[in-house]
Amino acid sequence: MVESASDFDKRFKRSPLVVCSELDGQIALFQSSTCDYLMLNETGSAIWDALHSPKTLEQICEKLLAEYEVTPEQCRMSVEEWLSIAIAKEIIA
């Protein structure tokens, strides 16, 4: 999660240790150093797609708000939660 005002400009990016593949219309990730295998849901896939280049939390939310009918508060909360899990699993940096 974004913990302070100084994190506002923090950019998130895909880990170079992650192998990505599409399986049956879903994105599958394998983190080679931790041997974690993850299947992303629609929201996770949209965030992963947004991270094709480094993005701030605000940039990710802007992209998702343009694609989905969700309030800015709901979007931010969902993205922060996903980013926290992804950082812990070393999927993103």
N, CA, C and O atoms as a Tinker XYZ file with bonds, in Angstrom:
   372  protein
     1  N      0.835000   -1.195000    0.000000    73     2
     2  CA     0.000000    0.000000    0.000000    64     1     3
     3  C      0.867000    1.240000    0.000000    63     2     4     5
     4  O      2.009000    1.217000    0.460000    81     3
     5  N      0.321000    2.311000   -0.514000    73     3     6
     6  CA     1.011000    3.582000   -0.451000    64     5     7
     7  C      0.934000    4.046000    0.999000    63     6     8     9
     8  O     -0.157000    4.215000    1.545000    81     7
     9  N      2.081000    4.249000    1.613000    73     7    10
    10  CA     2.104000    4.510000    3.042000    64     9    11
    11  C      2.291000    5.968000    3.410000    63    10    12    13
    12  O      1.947000    6.363000    4.523000    81    11
    13  N      2.820000    6.774000    2.516000    73    11    14
    14  CA     3.047000    8.173000    2.858000    64    13    15
    15  C      2.994000    9.023000    1.606000    63    14    16    17
    16  O      2.974000    8.514000    0.485000    81    15
    17  N      2.973000   10.322000    1.819000    73    15    18
    18  CA     2.931000   11.248000    0.693000    64    17    19
    19  C      4.151000   11.081000   -0.201000    63    18    20    21
    20  O      4.071000   11.327000   -1.404000    81    19
    21  N      5.291000   10.664000    0.374000    73    19    22
    22  CA     6.498000   10.486000   -0.433000    64    21    23
    23  C      6.366000    9.313000   -1.403000    63    22    24    25
    24  O      7.108000    9.233000   -2.382000    81    23
    25  N      5.416000    8.395000   -1.135000    73    23    26
    26  CA     5.190000    7.261000   -2.026000    64    25    27
    27  C      4.316000    7.626000   -3.219000    63    26    28    29
    28  O      4.115000    6.798000   -4.108000    81    27
    29  N      3.797000    8.841000   -3.256000    73    27    30
    30  CA     2.869000    9.253000   -4.305000    64    29    31
    31  C      3.470000    9.073000   -5.691000    63    30    32    33
    32  O      2.768000    8.678000   -6.622000    81    31
    33  N      4.760000    9.357000   -5.839000    73    31    34
    34  CA     5.414000    9.270000   -7.150000    64    33    35
    35  C      6.114000    7.935000   -7.379000    63    34    36    37
    36  O      6.781000    7.756000   -8.399000    81    35
    37  N      5.973000    6.998000   -6.450000    73    35    38
    38  CA     6.607000    5.689000   -6.598000    64    37    39
    39  C      6.048000    4.998000   -7.833000    63    38    40    41
    40  O      4.837000    4.964000   -8.051000    81    39
    41  N      6.950000    4.451000   -8.632000    73    39    42
    42  CA     6.534000    3.739000   -9.831000    64    41    43
    43  C      6.675000    2.237000   -9.588000    63    42    44    45
    44  O      7.664000    1.762000   -9.030000    81    43
    45  N      5.663000    1.522000  -10.023000    73    43    46
    46  CA     5.651000    0.076000   -9.897000    64    45    47
    47  C      5.954000   -0.523000  -11.255000    63    46    48    49
    48  O      5.541000    0.008000  -12.286000    81    47
    49  N      6.683000   -1.643000  -11.252000    73    47    50
    50  CA     7.023000   -2.293000  -12.504000    64    49    51
    51  C      7.006000   -3.799000  -12.305000    63    50    52    53
    52  O      7.111000   -4.303000  -11.188000    81    51
    53  N      6.872000   -4.494000  -13.415000    73    51    54
    54  CA     6.910000   -5.947000  -13.384000    64    53    55
    55  C      8.310000   -6.413000  -13.003000    63    54    56    57
    56  O      9.307000   -5.820000  -13.415000    81    55
    57  N      8.372000   -7.466000  -12.223000    73    55    58
    58  CA     9.661000   -8.056000  -11.884000    64    57    59
    59  C     10.221000   -8.772000  -13.112000    63    58    60    61
    60  O      9.476000   -9.446000  -13.824000    81    59
    61  N     11.517000   -8.633000  -13.368000    73    59    62
    62  CA    12.110000   -9.347000  -14.503000    64    61    63
    63  C     12.182000  -10.856000  -14.267000    63    62    64    65
    64  O     12.481000  -11.609000  -15.194000    81    63
    65  N     11.913000  -11.305000  -13.043000    73    63    66
    66  CA    11.956000  -12.723000  -12.714000    64    65    67
    67  C     10.618000  -13.421000  -12.943000    63    66    68    69
    68  O     10.470000  -14.606000  -12.644000    81    67
    69  N      9.643000  -12.680000  -13.476000    73    67    70
    70  CA     8.310000  -13.236000  -13.690000    64    69    71
    71  C      8.131000  -13.627000  -15.146000    63    70    72    73
    72  O      8.424000  -12.856000  -16.060000    81    71
    73  N      7.645000  -14.838000  -15.338000    73    71    74
    74  CA     7.285000  -15.325000  -16.667000    64    73    75
    75  C      5.774000  -15.213000  -16.767000    63    74    76    77
    76  O      5.051000  -15.649000  -15.871000    81    75
    77  N      5.304000  -14.633000  -17.847000    73    75    78
    78  CA     3.880000  -14.374000  -18.042000    64    77    79
    79  C      3.386000  -15.128000  -19.261000    63    78    80    81
    80  O      4.056000  -15.188000  -20.291000    81    79
    81  N      2.188000  -15.708000  -19.122000    73    79    82
    82  CA     1.585000  -16.412000  -20.238000    64    81    83
    83  C      0.072000  -16.291000  -20.137000    63    82    84    85
    84  O     -0.480000  -16.179000  -19.042000    81    83
    85  N     -0.587000  -16.314000  -21.278000    73    83    86
    86  CA    -2.046000  -16.308000  -21.273000    64    85    87
    87  C     -2.530000  -17.740000  -21.460000    63    86    88    89
    88  O     -2.143000  -18.426000  -22.406000    81    87
    89  N     -3.387000  -18.178000  -20.534000    73    87    90
    90  CA    -3.947000  -19.527000  -20.588000    64    89    91
    91  C     -5.460000  -19.430000  -20.493000    63    90    92    93
    92  O     -5.990000  -18.919000  -19.507000    81    91
    93  N     -6.148000  -19.909000  -21.496000    73    91    94
    94  CA    -7.610000  -19.893000  -21.504000    64    93    95
    95  C     -8.180000  -18.515000  -21.196000    63    94    96    97
    96  O     -9.161000  -18.394000  -20.463000    81    95
    97  N     -7.571000  -17.488000  -21.749000    73    95    98
    98  CA    -8.069000  -16.131000  -21.560000    64    97    99
    99  C     -7.683000  -15.485000  -20.241000    63    98   100   101
   100  O     -8.084000  -14.350000  -19.979000    81    99
   101  N     -6.913000  -16.176000  -19.398000    73    99   102
   102  CA    -6.455000  -15.607000  -18.135000    64   101   103
   103  C     -4.938000  -15.479000  -18.162000    63   102   104   105
   104  O     -4.250000  -16.220000  -18.864000    81   103
   105  N     -4.433000  -14.531000  -17.391000    73   103   106
   106  CA    -2.993000  -14.345000  -17.314000    64   105   107
   107  C     -2.446000  -15.205000  -16.182000    63   106   108   109
   108  O     -2.925000  -15.150000  -15.049000    81   107
   109  N     -1.436000  -15.997000  -16.513000    73   107   110
   110  CA    -0.754000  -16.837000  -15.545000    64   109   111
   111  C      0.652000  -16.287000  -15.352000    63   110   112   113
   112  O      1.334000  -15.950000  -16.320000    81   111
   113  N      1.082000  -16.200000  -14.097000    73   111   114
   114  CA     2.411000  -15.695000  -13.770000    64   113   115
   115  C      3.193000  -16.754000  -13.007000    63   114   116   117
   116  O      2.635000  -17.463000  -12.170000    81   115
   117  N      4.478000  -16.858000  -13.296000    73   115   118
   118  CA     5.372000  -17.728000  -12.546000    64   117   119
   119  C      6.555000  -16.884000  -12.106000    63   118   120   121
   120  O      7.255000  -16.301000  -12.934000    81   119
   121  N      6.778000  -16.819000  -10.789000    73   119   122
   122  CA     7.894000  -16.065000  -10.228000    64   121   123
   123  C      9.012000  -17.071000  -10.001000    63   122   124   125
   124  O      8.914000  -17.914000   -9.109000    81   123
   125  N     10.075000  -16.994000  -10.798000    73   123   126
   126  CA    11.102000  -18.027000  -10.805000    64   125   127
   127  C     11.919000  -18.130000   -9.520000    63   126   128   129
   128  O     12.344000  -19.228000   -9.162000    81   127
   129  N     12.151000  -17.034000   -8.821000    73   127   130
   130  CA    12.976000  -17.129000   -7.613000    64   129   131
   131  C     12.204000  -17.648000   -6.409000    63   130   132   133
   132  O     12.804000  -18.207000   -5.491000    81   131
   133  N     10.887000  -17.475000   -6.392000    73   131   134
   134  CA    10.077000  -17.962000   -5.270000    64   133   135
   135  C      9.252000  -19.189000   -5.646000    63   134   136   137
   136  O      8.640000  -19.817000   -4.782000    81   135
   137  N      9.235000  -19.529000   -6.931000    73   135   138
   138  CA     8.434000  -20.642000   -7.468000    64   137   139
   139  C      6.946000  -20.459000   -7.225000    63   138   140   141
   140  O      6.209000  -21.440000   -7.125000    81   139
   141  N      6.494000  -19.211000   -7.129000    73   139   142
   142  CA     5.063000  -18.918000   -7.000000    64   141   143
   143  C      4.428000  -18.930000   -8.377000    63   142   144   145
   144  O      4.980000  -18.393000   -9.337000    81   143
   145  N      3.253000  -19.554000   -8.461000    73   143   146
   146  CA     2.470000  -19.607000   -9.683000    64   145   147
   147  C      1.127000  -18.967000   -9.366000    63   146   148   149
   148  O      0.459000  -19.366000   -8.412000    81   147
   149  N      0.727000  -17.980000  -10.157000    73   147   150
   150  CA    -0.510000  -17.253000   -9.897000    64   149   151
   151  C     -1.345000  -17.139000  -11.162000    63   150   152   153
   152  O     -0.818000  -16.899000  -12.248000    81   151
   153  N     -2.635000  -17.311000  -11.012000    73   151   154
   154  CA    -3.603000  -17.030000  -12.081000    64   153   155
   155  C     -4.298000  -15.737000  -11.691000    63   154   156   157
   156  O     -4.863000  -15.642000  -10.601000    81   155
   157  N     -4.264000  -14.748000  -12.561000    73   155   158
   158  CA    -4.858000  -13.455000  -12.263000    64   157   159
   159  C     -6.314000  -13.406000  -12.694000    63   158   160   161
   160  O     -6.687000  -13.918000  -13.749000    81   159
   161  N     -7.132000  -12.775000  -11.850000    73   159   162
   162  CA    -8.527000  -12.538000  -12.232000    64   161   163
   163  C     -8.563000  -11.329000  -13.169000    63   162   164   165
   164  O     -7.517000  -10.803000  -13.550000    81   163
   165  N     -9.755000  -10.897000  -13.533000    73   163   166
   166  CA    -9.894000   -9.796000  -14.492000    64   165   167
   167  C     -9.220000   -8.519000  -13.991000    63   166   168   169
   168  O     -8.537000   -7.835000  -14.752000    81   167
   169  N     -9.413000   -8.203000  -12.719000    73   167   170
   170  CA    -8.807000   -6.991000  -12.156000    64   169   171
   171  C     -7.287000   -7.108000  -12.130000    63   170   172   173
   172  O     -6.578000   -6.193000  -12.550000    81   171
   173  N     -6.799000   -8.229000  -11.640000    73   171   174
   174  CA    -5.355000   -8.451000  -11.597000    64   173   175
   175  C     -4.736000   -8.403000  -12.980000    63   174   176   177
   176  O     -3.649000   -7.857000  -13.167000    81   175
   177  N     -5.439000   -8.982000  -13.954000    73   175   178
   178  CA    -4.944000   -8.956000  -15.333000    64   177   179
   179  C     -4.893000   -7.530000  -15.876000    63   178   180   181
   180  O     -3.953000   -7.168000  -16.584000    81   179
   181  N     -5.891000   -6.729000  -15.547000    73   179   182
   182  CA    -5.910000   -5.332000  -16.006000    64   181   183
   183  C     -4.763000   -4.544000  -15.382000    63   182   184   185
   184  O     -4.143000   -3.713000  -16.047000    81   183
   185  N     -4.480000   -4.803000  -14.110000    73   183   186
   186  CA    -3.358000   -4.111000  -13.449000    64   185   187
   187  C     -2.049000   -4.585000  -14.066000    63   186   188   189
   188  O     -1.175000   -3.769000  -14.359000    81   187
   189  N     -1.900000   -5.889000  -14.266000    73   187   190
   190  CA    -0.685000   -6.429000  -14.878000    64   189   191
   191  C     -0.466000   -5.822000  -16.262000    63   190   192   193
   192  O      0.650000   -5.427000  -16.600000    81   191
   193  N     -1.529000   -5.748000  -17.059000    73   191   194
   194  CA    -1.436000   -5.137000  -18.388000    64   193   195
   195  C     -1.016000   -3.677000  -18.300000    63   194   196   197
   196  O     -0.232000   -3.200000  -19.121000    81   195
   197  N     -1.536000   -2.975000  -17.310000    73   195   198
   198  CA    -1.178000   -1.559000  -17.133000    64   197   199
   199  C      0.305000   -1.398000  -16.832000    63   198   200   201
   200  O      0.896000   -0.358000  -17.125000    81   199
   201  N      0.901000   -2.426000  -16.247000    73   199   202
   202  CA     2.309000   -2.343000  -15.855000    64   201   203
   203  C      3.262000   -2.804000  -16.961000    63   202   204   205
   204  O      4.387000   -3.215000  -16.678000    81   203
   205  N      2.815000   -2.735000  -18.219000    73   203   206
   206  CA     3.726000   -3.039000  -19.330000    64   205   207
   207  C      4.893000   -2.071000  -19.325000    63   206   208   209
   208  O      5.954000   -2.362000  -19.876000    81   207
   209  N      4.693000   -0.909000  -18.697000    73   207   210
   210  CA     5.775000    0.045000  -18.421000    64   209   211
   211  C      5.540000    0.553000  -17.005000    63   210   212   213
   212  O      4.406000    0.522000  -16.527000    81   211
   213  N      6.584000    1.019000  -16.321000    73   211   214
   214  CA     6.421000    1.473000  -14.935000    64   213   215
   215  C      5.338000    2.548000  -14.808000    63   214   216   217
   216  O      5.250000    3.469000  -15.620000    81   215
   217  N      4.522000    2.402000  -13.770000    73   215   218
   218  CA     3.406000    3.327000  -13.542000    64   217   219
   219  C      3.298000    3.658000  -12.058000    63   218   220   221
   220  O      3.678000    2.865000  -11.197000    81   219
   221  N      2.773000    4.842000  -11.784000    73   219   222
   222  CA     2.445000    5.209000  -10.409000    64   221   223
   223  C      1.077000    4.618000  -10.067000    63   222   224   225
   224  O      0.347000    4.167000  -10.950000    81   223
   225  N      0.746000    4.627000   -8.799000    73   223   226
   226  CA    -0.569000    4.182000   -8.360000    64   225   227
   227  C     -1.657000    4.990000   -9.055000    63   226   228   229
   228  O     -2.662000    4.434000   -9.498000    81   227
   229  N     -1.460000    6.282000   -9.149000    73   227   230
   230  CA    -2.451000    7.149000   -9.788000    64   229   231
   231  C     -2.628000    6.813000  -11.263000    63   230   232   233
   232  O     -3.751000    6.815000  -11.766000    81   231
   233  N     -1.544000    6.527000  -11.953000    73   231   234
   234  CA    -1.633000    6.176000  -13.376000    64   233   235
   235  C     -2.367000    4.852000  -13.578000    63   234   236   237
   236  O     -3.149000    4.711000  -14.518000    81   235
   237  N     -2.118000    3.888000  -12.702000    73   235   238
   238  CA    -2.823000    2.610000  -12.789000    64   237   239
   239  C     -4.318000    2.838000  -12.580000    63   238   240   241
   240  O     -5.146000    2.321000  -13.331000    81   239
   241  N     -4.653000    3.612000  -11.556000    73   239   242
   242  CA    -6.064000    3.884000  -11.264000    64   241   243
   243  C     -6.738000    4.626000  -12.416000    63   242   244   245
   244  O     -7.880000    4.319000  -12.759000    81   243
   245  N     -6.057000    5.587000  -13.013000    73   243   246
   246  CA    -6.633000    6.314000  -14.150000    64   245   247
   247  C     -7.001000    5.360000  -15.273000    63   246   248   249
   248  O     -8.076000    5.473000  -15.862000    81   247
   249  N     -6.115000    4.426000  -15.570000    73   247   250
   250  CA    -6.370000    3.451000  -16.637000    64   249   251
   251  C     -7.581000    2.584000  -16.293000    63   250   252   253
   252  O     -8.446000    2.368000  -17.141000    81   251
   253  N     -7.649000    2.096000  -15.079000    73   251   254
   254  CA    -8.756000    1.220000  -14.685000    64   253   255
   255  C    -10.077000    1.975000  -14.621000    63   254   256   257
   256  O    -11.120000    1.430000  -14.982000    81   255
   257  N    -10.041000    3.221000  -14.167000    73   255   258
   258  CA   -11.267000    4.016000  -14.100000    64   257   259
   259  C    -11.840000    4.281000  -15.494000    63   258   260   261
   260  O    -13.050000    4.437000  -15.656000    81   259
   261  N    -10.966000    4.329000  -16.490000    73   259   262
   262  CA   -11.427000    4.530000  -17.864000    64   261   263
   263  C    -12.065000    3.262000  -18.434000    63   262   264   265
   264  O    -12.852000    3.331000  -19.378000    81   263
   265  N    -11.726000    2.104000  -17.859000    73   263   266
   266  CA   -12.205000    0.823000  -18.383000    64   265   267
   267  C    -13.372000    0.235000  -17.598000    63   266   268   269
   268  O    -14.183000   -0.498000  -18.165000    81   267
   269  N    -13.473000    0.539000  -16.311000    73   267   270
   270  CA   -14.459000   -0.105000  -15.444000    64   269   271
   271  C    -15.343000    0.916000  -14.755000    63   270   272   273
   272  O    -14.937000    2.051000  -14.507000    81   271
   273  N    -16.551000    0.493000  -14.452000    73   271   274
   274  CA   -17.470000    1.329000  -13.692000    64   273   275
   275  C    -17.251000    1.059000  -12.212000    63   274   276   277
   276  O    -17.823000    0.128000  -11.645000    81   275
   277  N    -16.429000    1.873000  -11.606000    73   275   278
   278  CA   -16.071000    1.743000  -10.201000    64   277   279
   279  C    -15.757000    3.139000   -9.681000    63   278   280   281
   280  O    -15.314000    4.003000  -10.438000    81   279
   281  N    -15.986000    3.358000   -8.397000    73   279   282
   282  CA   -15.662000    4.665000   -7.839000    64   281   283
   283  C    -14.147000    4.795000   -7.702000    63   282   284   285
   284  O    -13.446000    3.791000   -7.581000    81   283
   285  N    -13.645000    6.020000   -7.720000    73   283   286
   286  CA   -12.200000    6.202000   -7.533000    64   285   287
   287  C    -11.698000    5.592000   -6.218000    63   286   288   289
   288  O    -10.592000    5.054000   -6.168000    81   287
   289  N    -12.500000    5.673000   -5.165000    73   287   290
   290  CA   -12.102000    5.124000   -3.858000    64   289   291
   291  C    -12.014000    3.593000   -3.921000    63   290   292   293
   292  O    -11.060000    3.006000   -3.411000    81   291
   293  N    -13.001000    2.951000   -4.541000    73   291   294
   294  CA   -12.979000    1.495000   -4.675000    64   293   295
   295  C    -11.799000    1.041000   -5.528000    63   294   296   297
   296  O    -11.128000    0.056000   -5.219000    81   295
   297  N    -11.566000    1.773000   -6.594000    73   295   298
   298  CA   -10.464000    1.443000   -7.494000    64   297   299
   299  C     -9.136000    1.536000   -6.756000    63   298   300   301
   300  O     -8.327000    0.609000   -6.807000    81   299
   301  N     -8.915000    2.631000   -6.083000    73   299   302
   302  CA    -7.651000    2.833000   -5.365000    64   301   303
   303  C     -7.436000    1.752000   -4.316000    63   302   304   305
   304  O     -6.335000    1.221000   -4.180000    81   303
   305  N     -8.497000    1.428000   -3.572000    73   303   306
   306  CA    -8.386000    0.413000   -2.528000    64   305   307
   307  C     -8.038000   -0.950000   -3.138000    63   306   308   309
   308  O     -7.182000   -1.662000   -2.612000    81   307
   309  N     -8.689000   -1.311000   -4.232000    73   307   310
   310  CA    -8.415000   -2.593000   -4.893000    64   309   311
   311  C     -7.000000   -2.640000   -5.464000    63   310   312   313
   312  O     -6.307000   -3.650000   -5.339000    81   311
   313  N     -6.579000   -1.553000   -6.084000    73   311   314
   314  CA    -5.232000   -1.508000   -6.665000    64   313   315
   315  C     -4.178000   -1.561000   -5.564000    63   314   316   317
   316  O     -3.189000   -2.283000   -5.696000    81   315
   317  N     -4.368000   -0.816000   -4.489000    73   315   318
   318  CA    -3.406000   -0.851000   -3.382000    64   317   319
   319  C     -3.291000   -2.252000   -2.797000    63   318   320   321
   320  O     -2.192000   -2.715000   -2.492000    81   319
   321  N     -4.425000   -2.922000   -2.641000    73   319   322
   322  CA    -4.411000   -4.285000   -2.102000    64   321   323
   323  C     -3.662000   -5.222000   -3.045000    63   322   324   325
   324  O     -2.839000   -6.024000   -2.603000    81   323
   325  N     -3.948000   -5.120000   -4.352000    73   323   326
   326  CA    -3.275000   -5.971000   -5.331000    64   325   327
   327  C     -1.773000   -5.700000   -5.343000    63   326   328   329
   328  O     -0.974000   -6.636000   -5.369000    81   327
   329  N     -1.387000   -4.427000   -5.323000    73   327   330
   330  CA     0.034000   -4.076000   -5.331000    64   329   331
   331  C      0.740000   -4.615000   -4.093000    63   330   332   333
   332  O      1.865000   -5.103000   -4.189000    81   331
   333  N      0.097000   -4.532000   -2.936000    73   331   334
   334  CA     0.698000   -5.046000   -1.701000    64   333   335
   335  C      0.972000   -6.538000   -1.798000    63   334   336   337
   336  O      2.047000   -7.005000   -1.422000    81   335
   337  N      0.001000   -7.281000   -2.302000    73   335   338
   338  CA     0.169000   -8.727000   -2.460000    64   337   339
   339  C      1.242000   -9.030000   -3.502000    63   338   340   341
   340  O      2.081000   -9.907000   -3.299000    81   339
   341  N      1.213000   -8.306000   -4.609000    73   339   342
   342  CA     2.183000   -8.527000   -5.683000    64   341   343
   343  C      3.608000   -8.210000   -5.234000    63   342   344   345
   344  O      4.549000   -8.906000   -5.614000    81   343
   345  N      3.767000   -7.173000   -4.433000    73   343   346
   346  CA     5.097000   -6.849000   -3.894000    64   345   347
   347  C      5.562000   -7.949000   -2.958000    63   346   348   349
   348  O      6.716000   -8.372000   -3.020000    81   347
   349  N      4.666000   -8.420000   -2.083000    73   347   350
   350  CA     5.025000   -9.486000   -1.138000    64   349   351
   351  C      5.408000  -10.768000   -1.866000    63   350   352   353
   352  O      6.277000  -11.507000   -1.401000    81   351
   353  N      4.776000  -11.039000   -2.993000    73   351   354
   354  CA     5.068000  -12.247000   -3.784000    64   353   355
   355  C      6.193000  -12.021000   -4.792000    63   354   356   357
   356  O      6.544000  -12.919000   -5.558000    81   355
   357  N      6.756000  -10.807000   -4.783000    73   355   358
   358  CA     7.863000  -10.425000   -5.665000    64   357   359
   359  C      7.494000  -10.513000   -7.148000    63   358   360   361
   360  O      8.323000  -10.836000   -7.999000    81   359
   361  N      6.211000  -10.211000   -7.428000    73   359   362
   362  CA     5.731000  -10.180000   -8.801000    64   361   363
   363  C      6.036000   -8.820000   -9.437000    63   362   364   365
   364  O      6.316000   -8.723000  -10.632000    81   363
   365  N      5.974000   -7.779000   -8.608000    73   363   366
   366  CA     6.315000   -6.426000   -9.050000    64   365   367
   367  C      7.324000   -5.824000   -8.079000    63   366   368   369
   368  O      7.529000   -6.331000   -6.976000    81   367
   369  N      7.935000   -4.756000   -8.503000    73   367   370
   370  CA     8.897000   -4.036000   -7.662000    64   369   371
   371  C      8.520000   -2.578000   -7.611000    63   370   372
   372  O      9.199000   -1.788000   -6.956000    81   371
